[in-house]
Amino acid sequence: MLFFAFIRIVFLMYNQRYIYLDNISFGEVMGAFWHGLTVDIASACYILILPALFLFFFGFSGRMWLNKLNKAYTGIVIALYAVITATELGIYPEWKTKLSAKALLYLRNPDEVFLSIPGFRFFTLLGTAVIIFYISFYLYKKYFHKSFQKFHLNVVKSLIFLVITLLLLFTGLRGGFSPIPISPSAAYYSNHNILNLASVNSGFNLAISILENQKFNYRNPFEFLDPEEAMETFARINRVPADTTISILNTQRANVIILLLESWSADLIESLGGKPGITPEFAKLEEGGLLFTRHYATGSRSQQAIASILGGFPATPFTTITENIDKYSKLPSLTRVFNMEGYHTSFYFGGQLTYGNIKAFLYFNEFDVIIEGDDLPDEFPEGRLGVHDEFLFQHHIEEVSKLKEPFFSMVFTMSSHSPYDQPMEKVLDWGGSENEFINSAYYTDHHLGRYFEMAGKQDWYSNTLFIIVADHSHNTYRNWPLGSFEFHKIPLLFYGDVLKEEFRNTRDDRIVNNVFIPKSILNQLNFNSRDFVWSHDLFNPYCPQYAYFELQNAFGWKEPNGEFVYSWDWDNYYRKNFAPELSKTAQDSVIMDGKSFLQVLFQEFIDL
């Protein structure tokens, strides 16, 4: 229990700047120790089952090797917790979560993780794990580990010891005498998610996450409603009274280029509420484009965005569609539609695509050309993650200019991803802990402007629709909670000479998700989009207005009448904001809409 308190202190101290930014009182922070007690006790009881058995067998056998085995076992447990704690310290600033089964999927590519963390930070975390282990194991050996030589019983007394001990341990590990076994939610107590994460025992949380991750292969963990009722509600919120669209293009055979910007939050864009000066080139592009001002990502990972845009499938809790190769064939494919329509298709990225199994997903989508870091010219300067955005943009212009029209191409930027080692001096001297992030966005934006300068000189430019969108958001100088729609708001801009004049320098304020993008593109080109059942046409006047995002332990739902963020771990709401005039019945209807959406979505994922 002291060890658990110790690593909780380490977590809170390491992330104290986020506690300070949220103006959390000292008393509420200390609540993490009190509210975490029951889960800590349960975790300790699980861990102590083996030592109890060691002690039982030694009680009547006197085998000294059991003494050494107990010490080694305890050392392994301490080492595992030290590694888990250090890993959580590393991922929290970027992901705002604890280590989970989903996070372990990303850690299957340790080289990618290592490269995304600045060297000094990696060795700081490694050193932290070593220090946690050394201090804890030293104190264990000095003050807590007792030699089995002082413990000797006969068989009867050993059996009595074992029965009593196991009864106590099993009572503790299930959380007492409650008919419902304990879960991580027992430690949740605050509307500040960082405190809930600090309160939950890391090892217990990871074990439960792994077990739950296995369960979803067989049952839907989000059965909030009767399945028929959930389907009826889902059908209602997705009903489109008329299958029509407003044409925003002056051609029916446009080239399409999607510029997927790594981690660009709406807070980087002045017109979306951000501070001025971060992305001035994007601001210039807005003057010639159609900007969606209330556009949200369904997930927090790049592979989730790519699955939403190419496969028209929203992000799911616990896992991602790109990690489930057996489900690929059940999804529609934006790329394959373009292929069937005679378009050349290509994907460009400056790093490596193995992360999140993106590469497998792209190949399954049958791009004609897939270019990643190793395929780019050797003379291009690289950072830790790969080729910098300015050189990727340059190469993309050169390669696309060799193609016969029409073509569909995606460019996925990278420089605004940690470790922010772009080849440009810092321009912005503010932003606090996110100063390097906003400077990396400034760098990408600067070269986004150069990209369009180069593109504007090409013959294909006048016949090309550009879609500029972020893959997901990122923590910013405003430090929005991860469980908020402000955090998940991202830019979406349709741009190009192919836009009709009346749609340039315009805004659309409807609530929309990034999963709406594929159907919108296809309908503008009069291509078949009926297989994209989770997508909607942004240019259909009857397009439903809603936004959804998933977290590891919660999800958000937003409609014109209100929004909420619900944690199934906590069985509580991080937030509920409704129009003042909305009745309690109408509020409950919004909540039912969101829960029905997630229930049907996850069932669809299971059934794929």
C-alpha positions as CSV (number, residue, x, y, z in Angstrom):
1,M,0.0,0.0,0.0
2,L,2.9,2.3,0.7
3,F,4.4,1.5,-2.6
4,F,1.1,2.3,-4.4
5,A,1.0,5.7,-2.6
6,F,4.6,6.3,-3.6
7,I,4.1,5.8,-7.3
8,R,0.9,7.9,-7.1
9,I,3.0,10.7,-5.7
10,V,5.4,10.3,-8.5
11,F,2.6,10.6,-11.1
12,L,1.1,13.7,-9.5
13,M,4.5,15.4,-9.1
14,Y,5.5,14.7,-12.6
15,N,2.2,16.1,-14.0
16,Q,1.9,19.0,-11.5
17,R,1.8,21.6,-14.3
18,Y,-1.5,20.2,-15.5
19,I,-2.9,20.3,-12.0
20,Y,-1.8,23.9,-11.7
21,L,-3.3,24.8,-15.1
22,D,-6.6,23.3,-14.0
23,N,-6.5,25.3,-10.7
24,I,-7.1,22.1,-8.7
25,S,-7.0,22.5,-5.0
26,F,-4.5,20.7,-2.8
27,G,-7.4,19.0,-0.9
28,E,-8.9,17.6,-4.1
29,V,-5.5,16.3,-5.2
30,M,-5.1,14.5,-1.8
31,G,-8.5,12.9,-2.4
32,A,-6.7,10.6,-4.9
33,F,-5.1,8.8,-2.1
34,W,-8.3,8.3,-0.1
35,H,-10.5,7.3,-3.1
36,G,-7.8,5.0,-4.4
37,L,-7.6,2.9,-1.3
38,T,-10.2,0.3,-2.2
39,V,-8.7,-0.4,-5.6
40,D,-5.2,-0.4,-4.0
41,I,-6.4,-3.0,-1.4
42,A,-7.9,-5.1,-4.2
43,S,-4.6,-4.9,-6.2
44,A,-2.5,-5.8,-3.1
45,C,-4.8,-8.8,-2.4
46,Y,-4.3,-10.1,-6.0
47,I,-0.6,-9.7,-5.7
48,L,-0.4,-11.4,-2.3
49,I,-2.1,-14.6,-3.4
50,L,1.2,-16.2,-4.5
51,P,3.2,-15.1,-1.4
52,A,0.4,-16.6,0.7
53,L,0.8,-19.9,-1.1
54,F,4.6,-19.7,-0.7
55,L,4.2,-19.3,3.0
56,F,1.7,-22.1,3.2
57,F,4.0,-24.6,1.5
58,F,7.0,-23.4,3.6
59,G,5.0,-23.8,6.8
60,F,5.2,-27.6,6.7
61,S,8.0,-28.2,4.2
62,G,10.8,-25.8,5.4
63,R,12.1,-25.4,1.8
64,M,14.4,-22.4,1.9
65,W,14.2,-21.8,-1.9
66,L,10.6,-20.6,-1.3
67,N,12.1,-17.6,0.6
68,K,14.2,-16.6,-2.4
69,L,11.2,-17.2,-4.7
70,N,9.1,-14.8,-2.7
71,K,11.7,-12.1,-2.8
72,A,12.2,-12.6,-6.6
73,Y,8.4,-12.5,-7.1
74,T,8.1,-9.2,-5.2
75,G,11.0,-7.7,-7.1
76,I,9.3,-8.6,-10.4
77,V,6.0,-7.0,-9.3
78,I,7.8,-3.8,-8.2
79,A,9.7,-3.8,-11.5
80,L,6.5,-4.2,-13.5
81,Y,4.8,-1.3,-11.6
82,A,7.9,0.9,-12.1
83,V,7.8,0.3,-15.9
84,I,4.1,0.9,-16.0
85,T,4.4,4.1,-14.0
86,A,7.2,5.4,-16.2
87,T,5.3,4.6,-19.3
88,E,2.2,6.4,-18.0
89,L,4.4,9.4,-17.3
90,G,5.5,9.3,-20.9
91,I,2.1,8.9,-22.5
92,Y,0.0,11.2,-20.3
93,P,1.1,14.6,-21.8
94,E,0.2,13.3,-25.3
95,W,-2.7,10.9,-24.7
96,K,-4.1,12.0,-21.4
97,T,-4.8,8.3,-20.4
98,K,-3.3,5.6,-18.3
99,L,-1.6,2.6,-19.8
100,S,-4.3,0.3,-21.3
101,A,-4.8,-2.6,-23.7
102,K,-5.3,-0.1,-26.5
103,A,-2.1,1.8,-25.6
104,L,-0.2,-1.6,-25.6
105,L,-1.2,-2.0,-29.2
106,Y,0.7,1.2,-30.1
107,L,3.7,0.1,-27.9
108,R,4.1,-3.0,-30.1
109,N,6.2,-0.6,-32.3
110,P,8.7,0.5,-29.6
111,D,11.0,2.1,-32.2
112,E,8.2,4.5,-33.2
113,V,7.5,5.4,-29.6
114,F,11.2,5.9,-28.8
115,L,11.6,8.2,-31.8
116,S,8.6,10.3,-30.9
117,I,10.1,11.1,-27.4
118,P,13.0,13.5,-27.1
119,G,16.1,11.8,-26.0
120,F,16.4,13.5,-22.7
121,R,12.8,12.7,-21.8
122,F,13.2,9.1,-22.7
123,F,16.2,8.7,-20.4
124,T,14.5,10.7,-17.7
125,L,11.6,8.2,-17.8
126,L,14.0,5.3,-17.9
127,G,15.9,6.7,-14.9
128,T,12.6,7.3,-13.1
129,A,11.7,3.6,-13.5
130,V,15.1,2.6,-12.2
131,I,14.9,4.9,-9.2
132,I,11.3,3.7,-8.4
133,F,12.5,0.1,-8.5
134,Y,15.7,0.7,-6.5
135,I,14.1,2.7,-3.7
136,S,11.1,0.4,-3.4
137,F,13.0,-2.9,-3.5
138,Y,15.6,-1.6,-1.1
139,L,13.0,-0.6,1.4
140,Y,11.2,-3.9,0.9
141,K,14.3,-5.9,1.7
142,K,15.3,-3.7,4.6
143,Y,12.0,-3.3,6.4
144,F,9.4,-5.7,5.1
145,H,10.9,-8.9,3.8
146,K,11.2,-11.4,6.7
147,S,13.1,-14.6,6.5
148,F,10.9,-17.7,6.3
149,Q,13.3,-19.2,8.9
150,K,11.2,-17.4,11.6
151,F,8.0,-19.0,10.3
152,H,7.4,-22.7,10.9
153,L,4.0,-24.5,11.4
154,N,2.7,-28.0,11.1
155,V,0.3,-29.1,8.4
156,V,-2.9,-28.3,10.4
157,K,-1.8,-24.8,11.4
158,S,-0.5,-24.2,7.8
159,L,-4.0,-25.2,6.4
160,I,-5.7,-22.9,9.0
161,F,-3.4,-20.1,8.0
162,L,-4.0,-20.7,4.3
163,V,-7.8,-20.8,4.6
164,I,-8.0,-17.6,6.7
165,T,-5.5,-15.7,4.6
166,L,-7.2,-16.6,1.3
167,L,-10.6,-15.7,2.7
168,L,-9.3,-12.3,3.6
169,L,-7.5,-11.9,0.3
170,F,-10.5,-12.9,-1.8
171,T,-12.7,-10.6,0.2
172,G,-10.3,-7.7,-0.4
173,L,-9.7,-8.4,-4.1
174,R,-13.4,-8.2,-4.9
175,G,-13.8,-5.0,-2.8
176,G,-15.4,-6.3,0.3
177,F,-18.8,-7.9,0.7
178,S,-20.6,-6.0,-2.0
179,P,-22.5,-8.2,-4.4
180,I,-20.8,-6.3,-7.3
181,P,-17.0,-6.9,-7.6
182,I,-14.8,-3.9,-7.6
183,S,-13.8,-2.1,-10.8
184,P,-11.5,0.9,-11.6
185,S,-14.5,3.2,-11.4
186,A,-14.5,2.7,-7.6
187,A,-11.5,5.1,-7.5
188,Y,-13.2,7.8,-9.7
189,Y,-14.2,10.9,-7.7
190,S,-13.4,14.1,-9.6
191,N,-14.4,16.0,-12.7
192,H,-10.7,16.5,-13.3
193,N,-9.7,13.3,-15.2
194,I,-6.0,13.6,-14.2
195,L,-7.1,13.0,-10.5
196,N,-9.2,9.9,-11.5
197,L,-6.2,8.6,-13.4
198,A,-3.9,9.2,-10.4
199,S,-6.4,7.5,-8.1
200,V,-6.8,4.3,-10.1
201,N,-4.2,1.7,-9.4
202,S,-2.1,1.4,-12.6
203,G,-1.6,-2.4,-12.5
204,F,-5.2,-3.1,-11.7
205,N,-6.4,-0.7,-14.5
206,L,-4.1,-2.4,-17.0
207,A,-5.2,-5.9,-16.1
208,I,-8.9,-5.0,-16.3
209,S,-8.4,-3.2,-19.6
210,I,-6.7,-6.3,-21.1
211,L,-9.5,-8.6,-19.8
212,E,-12.2,-6.2,-21.1
213,N,-10.4,-5.9,-24.4
214,Q,-10.7,-9.7,-24.8
215,K,-14.4,-9.7,-23.8
216,F,-15.5,-7.4,-26.6
217,N,-14.8,-10.0,-29.1
218,Y,-17.8,-11.9,-27.8
219,R,-20.2,-9.3,-26.4
220,N,-21.0,-5.6,-26.6
221,P,-19.8,-3.8,-23.4
222,F,-22.0,-0.8,-24.2
223,E,-25.4,-2.3,-24.0
224,F,-27.1,0.8,-22.4
225,L,-30.5,0.1,-24.0
226,D,-32.5,-2.8,-25.4
227,P,-30.9,-3.5,-28.8
228,E,-34.1,-2.9,-30.7
229,E,-34.6,0.5,-28.9
230,A,-31.0,1.4,-29.6
231,M,-31.4,0.6,-33.3
232,E,-34.6,2.6,-33.5
233,T,-33.0,5.6,-31.9
234,F,-29.9,5.2,-34.1
235,A,-32.1,5.1,-37.2
236,R,-33.9,8.3,-36.1
237,I,-30.8,10.4,-35.5
238,N,-29.3,9.2,-38.9
239,R,-32.4,9.7,-40.9
240,V,-31.9,11.9,-44.0
241,P,-35.3,13.0,-45.4
242,A,-33.9,13.7,-48.9
243,D,-31.0,12.1,-50.7
244,T,-29.7,15.2,-52.3
245,T,-26.7,17.5,-52.3
246,I,-25.6,21.0,-53.1
247,S,-22.9,21.1,-55.7
248,I,-20.0,23.2,-54.5
249,L,-17.7,22.4,-57.5
250,N,-17.6,23.8,-61.0
251,T,-16.4,20.5,-62.4
252,Q,-17.5,16.8,-62.1
253,R,-14.0,15.3,-62.7
254,A,-11.8,17.2,-60.2
255,N,-8.6,15.9,-58.8
256,V,-8.7,15.4,-55.0
257,I,-5.9,16.0,-52.6
258,I,-6.4,15.5,-48.8
259,L,-3.8,17.3,-46.7
260,L,-3.9,15.5,-43.4
261,L,-2.3,17.7,-40.7
262,E,-0.8,15.9,-37.7
263,S,-2.4,17.0,-34.4
264,W,-3.7,20.3,-35.6
265,S,-6.2,21.5,-32.9
266,A,-8.7,24.3,-33.6
267,D,-6.8,26.3,-31.1
268,L,-4.1,26.8,-33.8
269,I,-6.6,28.5,-36.1
270,E,-7.5,32.1,-35.2
271,S,-10.9,32.0,-37.0
272,L,-11.8,28.9,-34.9
273,G,-11.1,30.7,-31.6
274,G,-7.3,30.3,-31.5
275,K,-4.8,33.0,-30.8
276,P,-3.5,34.9,-33.8
277,G,-0.1,34.3,-35.4
278,I,0.2,30.5,-35.2
279,T,-1.1,29.6,-38.6
280,P,-1.2,32.8,-40.8
281,E,-0.9,30.8,-44.1
282,F,-4.0,28.7,-43.2
283,A,-5.8,32.0,-42.6
284,K,-5.0,33.1,-46.1
285,L,-6.3,29.9,-47.5
286,E,-9.6,30.4,-45.7
287,E,-10.2,33.4,-47.9
288,G,-10.5,31.1,-50.9
289,G,-12.3,28.2,-49.2
290,L,-15.2,26.8,-47.2
291,L,-14.4,26.3,-43.5
292,F,-16.3,24.1,-41.1
293,T,-16.2,25.8,-37.7
294,R,-17.7,23.0,-35.6
295,H,-15.9,20.0,-36.9
296,Y,-14.7,17.3,-34.5
297,A,-12.5,14.2,-34.7
298,T,-14.1,10.9,-33.6
299,G,-10.8,9.7,-32.1
300,S,-7.4,10.8,-30.8
301,R,-5.1,8.7,-32.9
302,S,-3.9,9.0,-36.5
303,Q,-5.0,5.5,-37.5
304,Q,-8.5,6.3,-36.3
305,A,-8.6,9.4,-38.5
306,I,-7.4,7.4,-41.5
307,A,-10.0,4.7,-40.9
308,S,-12.7,7.4,-40.6
309,I,-11.7,9.2,-43.8
310,L,-10.8,6.2,-46.0
311,G,-13.2,3.6,-44.5
312,G,-15.9,5.8,-43.3
313,F,-15.9,4.2,-39.9
314,P,-15.9,6.1,-36.6
315,A,-13.3,5.5,-33.9
316,T,-14.2,2.8,-31.3
317,P,-13.2,2.4,-27.7
318,F,-10.6,-0.3,-26.7
319,T,-9.3,-0.9,-30.2
320,T,-9.0,0.5,-33.7
321,I,-10.2,-0.9,-37.0
322,T,-6.7,-0.7,-38.4
323,E,-5.5,-3.2,-35.8
324,N,-8.2,-5.8,-36.9
325,I,-7.1,-7.0,-40.3
326,D,-9.9,-9.5,-40.5
327,K,-12.5,-6.7,-40.5
328,Y,-10.9,-4.7,-43.4
329,S,-12.9,-6.5,-46.1
330,K,-16.2,-5.5,-44.5
331,L,-15.5,-1.8,-44.8
332,P,-16.1,0.4,-47.8
333,S,-13.0,2.1,-49.3
334,L,-12.8,5.7,-50.6
335,T,-9.6,4.7,-52.4
336,R,-11.2,1.8,-54.2
337,V,-14.1,3.9,-55.4
338,F,-11.5,6.3,-57.0
339,N,-9.7,3.4,-58.5
340,M,-12.9,2.1,-60.1
341,E,-13.6,5.6,-61.5
342,G,-10.2,5.7,-63.2
343,Y,-8.3,7.9,-60.8
344,H,-4.6,7.4,-59.9
345,T,-4.4,7.0,-56.1
346,S,-1.4,7.7,-53.8
347,F,-0.5,8.3,-50.2
348,Y,2.6,10.2,-49.0
349,F,4.1,10.3,-45.5
350,G,7.5,11.3,-44.3
351,G,7.9,8.7,-41.5
352,Q,7.1,5.0,-41.1
353,L,3.6,3.7,-41.5
354,T,3.9,0.6,-39.3
355,Y,2.6,2.5,-36.3
356,G,-1.0,1.6,-35.5
357,N,-1.0,-0.9,-38.4
358,I,-1.6,2.0,-40.8
359,K,0.5,0.5,-43.6
360,A,-1.5,-2.7,-43.7
361,F,-4.7,-0.7,-43.9
362,L,-3.4,1.5,-46.7
363,Y,-2.3,-1.5,-48.8
364,F,-5.7,-3.1,-48.3
365,N,-7.2,0.1,-49.6
366,E,-5.3,-0.5,-52.8
367,F,-3.5,2.8,-53.3
368,D,-1.5,2.7,-56.6
369,V,1.4,4.3,-54.8
370,I,2.3,4.4,-51.1
371,I,5.3,6.5,-50.2
372,E,6.8,6.6,-46.7
373,G,10.1,7.9,-45.2
374,D,12.4,5.1,-46.6
375,D,11.1,5.8,-50.1
376,L,11.9,9.5,-50.2
377,P,15.2,10.8,-51.6
378,D,18.2,10.2,-49.3
379,E,19.2,13.8,-49.5
380,F,16.1,15.0,-47.7
381,P,17.0,16.1,-44.2
382,E,15.3,14.0,-41.5
383,G,14.3,14.4,-37.9
384,R,13.9,11.6,-35.4
385,L,10.5,10.5,-36.9
386,G,11.4,11.0,-40.5
387,V,11.5,13.6,-43.3
388,H,10.4,17.1,-42.4
389,D,7.1,18.5,-43.8
390,E,8.7,21.0,-46.1
391,F,10.6,18.3,-48.1
392,L,7.5,16.0,-48.1
393,F,5.4,18.9,-49.6
394,Q,8.1,19.6,-52.2
395,H,8.3,15.9,-53.2
396,H,4.5,15.5,-53.4
397,I,4.2,18.5,-55.8
398,E,7.0,17.0,-58.0
399,E,5.5,13.5,-58.1
400,V,1.8,14.5,-58.6
401,S,2.9,16.8,-61.5
402,K,4.1,13.7,-63.3
403,L,0.7,12.0,-63.1
404,K,-2.1,11.8,-65.7
405,E,-5.3,13.4,-64.4
406,P,-7.5,12.7,-62.6
407,F,-5.9,11.6,-59.4
408,F,-6.7,11.2,-55.7
409,S,-3.8,11.8,-53.3
410,M,-3.3,12.0,-49.5
411,V,-0.4,13.8,-47.9
412,F,0.1,13.1,-44.2
413,T,2.3,15.6,-42.3
414,M,4.5,14.7,-39.4
415,S,6.5,17.7,-38.1
416,S,3.8,18.8,-35.6
417,H,4.3,15.5,-33.7
418,S,6.6,15.2,-30.8
419,P,9.6,15.5,-30.6
420,Y,9.2,18.8,-32.6
421,D,12.6,18.8,-34.2
422,Q,11.7,20.8,-37.3
423,P,14.5,22.7,-39.0
424,M,13.3,26.2,-38.1
425,E,14.1,28.6,-35.3
426,K,11.3,29.3,-32.8
427,V,9.1,32.2,-33.9
428,L,6.6,32.1,-31.1
429,D,7.8,32.8,-27.5
430,W,4.6,31.9,-25.7
431,G,2.4,28.9,-25.1
432,G,3.8,27.6,-21.9
433,S,4.4,23.9,-21.9
434,E,3.0,23.7,-25.5
435,N,5.5,26.2,-26.9
436,E,7.3,23.6,-28.9
437,F,4.0,22.3,-30.3
438,I,2.7,25.6,-31.5
439,N,6.1,26.4,-33.1
440,S,5.9,23.1,-34.9
441,A,2.5,24.0,-36.2
442,Y,3.9,27.4,-37.3
443,Y,6.6,25.5,-39.2
444,T,4.1,23.2,-41.0
445,D,1.8,26.2,-41.7
446,H,4.7,28.2,-43.2
447,H,5.5,25.4,-45.6
448,L,1.8,24.8,-46.3
449,G,1.8,28.3,-47.7
450,R,4.9,27.4,-49.8
451,Y,3.1,24.2,-50.9
452,F,0.3,26.1,-52.4
453,E,2.7,28.6,-54.0
454,M,4.3,25.6,-55.8
455,A,1.0,23.9,-56.6
456,G,-0.5,27.1,-58.1
457,K,2.1,27.0,-60.8
458,Q,1.1,23.5,-61.9
459,D,-1.2,22.7,-64.8
460,W,-3.4,20.4,-62.6
461,Y,-4.0,23.0,-59.9
462,S,-7.0,24.7,-61.4
463,N,-8.8,21.3,-61.6
464,T,-8.0,20.2,-58.0
465,L,-10.1,20.1,-54.8
466,F,-7.9,20.4,-51.7
467,I,-9.3,19.2,-48.4
468,I,-7.3,20.4,-45.5
469,V,-8.1,18.5,-42.2
470,A,-6.4,17.4,-39.0
471,D,-6.1,13.8,-38.1
472,H,-6.9,14.6,-34.5
473,S,-6.4,17.3,-31.9
474,H,-3.7,17.9,-29.3
475,N,-3.3,19.6,-25.9
476,T,-2.8,23.3,-26.4
477,Y,-2.0,26.4,-24.4
478,R,-5.6,26.4,-23.3
479,N,-5.3,23.0,-21.7
480,W,-8.8,21.8,-22.5
481,P,-9.7,18.6,-20.6
482,L,-9.5,15.5,-22.9
483,G,-13.1,14.8,-22.1
484,S,-14.3,18.0,-23.7
485,F,-15.5,18.9,-27.2
486,E,-13.1,21.9,-27.2
487,F,-10.2,19.5,-27.1
488,H,-11.5,17.4,-30.0
489,K,-12.3,20.3,-32.3
490,I,-10.2,20.3,-35.5
491,P,-10.1,22.3,-38.7
492,L,-11.7,21.2,-42.0
493,L,-11.3,23.4,-45.1
494,F,-12.5,22.7,-48.7
495,Y,-10.3,24.8,-51.0
496,G,-9.3,25.3,-54.6
497,D,-10.2,26.9,-57.9
498,V,-12.8,24.2,-58.5
499,L,-14.9,25.7,-55.7
500,K,-17.8,27.8,-57.1
501,E,-17.4,31.4,-56.3
502,E,-20.3,31.6,-53.9
503,F,-18.6,29.0,-51.6
504,R,-15.3,30.8,-51.3
505,N,-14.5,32.7,-48.1
506,T,-17.5,31.1,-46.4
507,R,-18.2,29.2,-43.2
508,D,-20.4,26.4,-42.2
509,D,-21.4,26.3,-38.5
510,R,-23.1,23.0,-38.4
511,I,-22.0,20.3,-35.9
512,V,-20.1,17.6,-37.9
513,N,-17.6,14.7,-37.6
514,N,-14.6,13.8,-39.7
515,V,-16.3,10.5,-40.6
516,F,-18.6,12.7,-42.8
517,I,-15.7,13.4,-45.2
518,P,-15.8,10.4,-47.6
519,K,-19.4,10.5,-48.5
520,S,-19.2,14.3,-49.0
521,I,-16.3,13.9,-51.5
522,L,-17.9,11.1,-53.4
523,N,-21.3,12.8,-53.7
524,Q,-19.7,16.0,-55.1
525,L,-18.2,13.9,-57.9
526,N,-21.4,11.9,-58.5
527,F,-19.7,8.7,-57.4
528,N,-21.4,5.8,-55.6
529,S,-21.3,6.4,-51.8
530,R,-24.1,4.2,-50.5
531,D,-21.8,1.8,-48.8
532,F,-20.5,4.5,-46.4
533,V,-23.4,4.0,-44.0
534,W,-21.6,5.8,-41.1
535,S,-20.8,8.8,-43.2
536,H,-23.0,11.7,-44.2
537,D,-23.0,14.3,-46.9
538,L,-21.8,17.6,-45.5
539,F,-23.5,19.3,-48.5
540,N,-26.9,17.7,-48.1
541,P,-29.1,20.4,-46.5
542,Y,-30.7,17.6,-44.5
543,C,-27.4,16.2,-43.1
544,P,-27.8,15.2,-39.5
545,Q,-26.0,17.4,-37.0
546,Y,-24.0,15.5,-34.4
547,A,-20.5,14.9,-33.2
548,Y,-19.1,11.9,-31.3
549,F,-15.7,11.1,-29.9
550,E,-14.4,8.2,-28.0
551,L,-11.9,8.0,-25.1
552,Q,-10.4,5.0,-23.4
553,N,-13.0,5.2,-20.6
554,A,-15.6,7.6,-21.9
555,F,-17.3,9.1,-24.9
556,G,-18.7,12.4,-26.0
557,W,-21.9,13.3,-27.8
558,K,-23.0,16.7,-29.2
559,E,-26.2,17.8,-30.9
560,P,-27.6,21.3,-31.5
561,N,-29.6,21.0,-28.2
562,G,-26.8,20.0,-26.0
563,E,-23.8,17.8,-25.3
564,F,-22.5,15.4,-22.7
565,V,-19.4,13.3,-21.9
566,Y,-20.0,10.1,-20.1
567,S,-17.6,7.7,-18.4
568,W,-18.6,4.1,-18.3
569,D,-15.8,3.4,-15.9
570,W,-17.1,5.9,-13.5
571,D,-20.8,5.6,-14.5
572,N,-21.0,9.4,-14.4
573,Y,-20.8,12.4,-16.6
574,Y,-17.8,14.6,-16.9
575,R,-20.1,17.3,-18.4
576,K,-23.7,17.8,-19.4
577,N,-24.5,21.1,-21.2
578,F,-28.0,21.6,-22.6
579,A,-29.9,24.5,-24.0
580,P,-31.6,26.3,-21.0
581,E,-35.1,25.9,-22.4
582,L,-34.6,22.1,-22.8
583,S,-36.9,20.0,-20.7
584,K,-35.6,17.0,-18.6
585,T,-37.3,14.7,-21.1
586,A,-35.6,16.4,-24.0
587,Q,-32.2,16.2,-22.2
588,D,-32.7,12.5,-21.6
589,S,-33.5,12.1,-25.3
590,V,-30.1,13.6,-26.2
591,I,-28.4,11.2,-23.8
592,M,-30.2,8.3,-25.3
593,D,-29.1,9.4,-28.8
594,G,-25.4,9.3,-27.8
595,K,-25.6,6.0,-25.9
596,S,-27.6,4.4,-28.8
597,F,-25.0,5.6,-31.3
598,L,-22.1,4.0,-29.3
599,Q,-24.0,0.8,-28.7
600,V,-24.9,0.3,-32.3
601,L,-21.4,1.4,-33.5
602,F,-19.6,-1.1,-31.3
603,Q,-22.0,-3.9,-32.2
604,E,-21.3,-3.1,-35.8
605,F,-17.6,-3.4,-35.0
606,I,-18.0,-6.8,-33.4
607,D,-20.1,-8.0,-36.3
608,L,-17.7,-6.9,-39.0
